[in-house]
Amino acid sequence: GAADALPSTIEMVNDDPDANDQYAPALAVDGMGQRFVVWADDNGAGYGTIMFRTRSAQGDWSIPEIVYSERGSGVDLTIDASGRPIAAWVNADYLGQHYIYAGQRSASGWWNNNTVEWISGAQQTAPAIAVDAAGNAYIVWQDGRNDSGDIRFAYQPADGGWQDHQMINDDSGANWQGTPDLAVDAEGTLYAVWADARNGEGEGDNDIY
């Protein structure tokens, strides 16, 4: 019943219960019940360090790890078939430009962080990431290089870098598209969804595509 869906244990994941601000968490769970969590933590500095912890089904939370230490927010997380977490986030530089970063954690705990697509002025936000059974990663995000917002896509093969960058919304106007999400099925087929203002009469009249 519904009561069975209620949380049996509520606990704090970050380990510093002081005045620092933690926000924008993302969670993934593997087939063995191991939990993986990323979030942004201002660490008292006023901007987000991307943090990571994991916990096995029967164990304790791991020591917190720094994924990325400079101005991160907007985090998403998935895990591949081998149990390796892959995270995506927004980085804001000192000039107010926003870029999408992604990184995969190795077995030794090292994160290989890379910019997905470095375009000045694009104001990239709201990433969503997915991975297929072969370890190929896919990412979508909101991108402002051409107008108020398009949905962009990139692909990373299991043994390569980010490539195949393209816009996936199909309208030719300057309408806003944003807040995408992404999923991949067992056959490797991708599905993306986003909010879209192409039919709207003004702000607050979006549809879902």
N, C-alpha and C positions, 0 to 999 in steps of 0.2 A: 504494500500500500504506500500511500504518500509519506507516511511516517518513516518508512524504511529508507527513503531518499534523504532524510535529514542528516546533517553531519554528525558522526559519532564522536569526533574529536575536533576541537577548534584550538589552533595553536598559532603562535607567531613564527613566521619563517625567517625574517631578518633577525639578527642577533644584537641589535643596538637600540633598545627601547628608550631613546632619549629624545631630544628636540629635533633630530634630523628627520627629513621628509622622505618617505618611501612611496612610490606610486607606479602606475602603469605595469602591473604584473602580468605575466603570461605563464601558462601551465601546460605541461605535456606529461603523459603517463604511458609507459611501455607495457608490453604484454605480460610482464612479470610483476606489475604493480609498482615499479620504481617511478618516483615522481621527480620531475625536473621543473625548476622555477627560475625565471629571470624577472628582474624588475629594475627600475631606475631609483637611485638613492643619491640624495644631494650631499651626503657625507659632511654636512655643515658648510659646504662650499657654495651653495646656491645654484648648482646645476647638477645634472644627473650623471652619475657613474652607473654603468650597466653592471648589475651583480647577478650571480648564479649560485644556486644550491641544489643539491639532489638528495634524495632519501630513498633507500630500498624499502620494500614492503615491510620488512621486519626490523630495519635498522634505525639509526639516528640521522639527523640532518648532517650533511657534509660541512666542512669549513667553508664559509663564503668565499667565492672567487670573484675577482674583477674581470669582467669580459671586456669592457671598454671604459676608459677613465675620463673621457672628455665630452661633456655636454650631450648626453644621450637621453632619449625619451621615446615614446611610441613603440614599445617592444612587442615582438611576436616570437613564437617559439614552436618548433616541431622536432621530432626525432626520426632518424632513419631506421632501416630494418635491423641494423647492427646495434642500435641503442645509442647512437651518438647524437647529442642535441645540436640543432642548428638554429641560431637566433638571427633576427633582423631588427633594426632599430633606426631611428632618426638621429643624425648628428647635426647640431647647430654650431656653425663656426662663429668666430668673433665678429664677423661682419653681418650676422643674421641670416646667412645662407643655410639651407637645410638640404642634407644629402642622405641617401639610404645606404646603410652599411649592413653587412651580413657576416657572420662568422660561424665556423663549425668547431666543436671541441674535440680534440684528440683524446686518445685513451690516457695520455699522460697529463691531461688537464690544460693543454695549450690551446688557445683560441686563434685561428687563422683569419683575422678580420680583414675584410676588403670592402672598398667602395663598390656598389653595384653598378652605378653609372654616374660619372662625375660631370655634371653639366651646371655651369655657373648660372645662377638666377632661376633655376627650375623650381626651387622651393618644394622639394620632394618630402612627402609626409605619409603617414598611415600605411606602413608596409604590412603585408600578409605573406607568409611563407609556407610552402608545402614541399614534401619530398616523396618520390615514388619508391617502389620496392627495389629498384636498381640503384638507389642512392642519388639519383638526379634531383636537383633542387630547383624550385620555381618560385618566383616572387612577383607580386604586383604591388603598386603603390599609387598614390595620388601625386600628380605632377603638374606644375604650373608654368612650364616653359613656353607654351603656346597661348594659353588663355587662363581663365580662372581655375581650371582643373581638368586634366584628362587622367585616364587610367593607363599606366605603362606596365610593361611586362619584361622580365628577363629570365634566362635559363642558365643553370650551371650544371654541366655533366659531372658525374661522380669523380672524374679524374681531370677536371679542367676549371677554367675561370668563367666569370659571368659573361654571357653573350646573348645574341638574338634579341636585342632590345627593340621594342616596338610598342606603339600605342594600340590598345585593344578596343576602346570604345569607337563606334563607327559613325558618329555624327560629325559633320564638317563645320559646325558653328562654334561659337565661343561659350557654349553652355558649360556649366560646372558639372563635373563628375568627381566623386570622392568616396572615401571610407570603404575601400574594397575588401573583399575576403576571397579566399582561394582554397580549393580542395582538389585532390587527385584520387582517382579510384584505383582498384586493383589492376586494371588493364593499362594504367598510365594515362588515362584521359583526364584532362584538366577542366575544371569548372571555376569560373570567376563570377562574382556578383558585386554590385556597387550601387550607390545612390546616384541619381541622374536627374538634372534639372532641364533636360531638353524640351519637355512638354509643359513646364511650369509657367505660371503667370508672374512669378516673383519669388523672393526668398521664402523658404518654408513650404514649397510646393514641389517636392522631389518625388520621383518614382524609383522603383528598384529594377535594375536590368541585370 
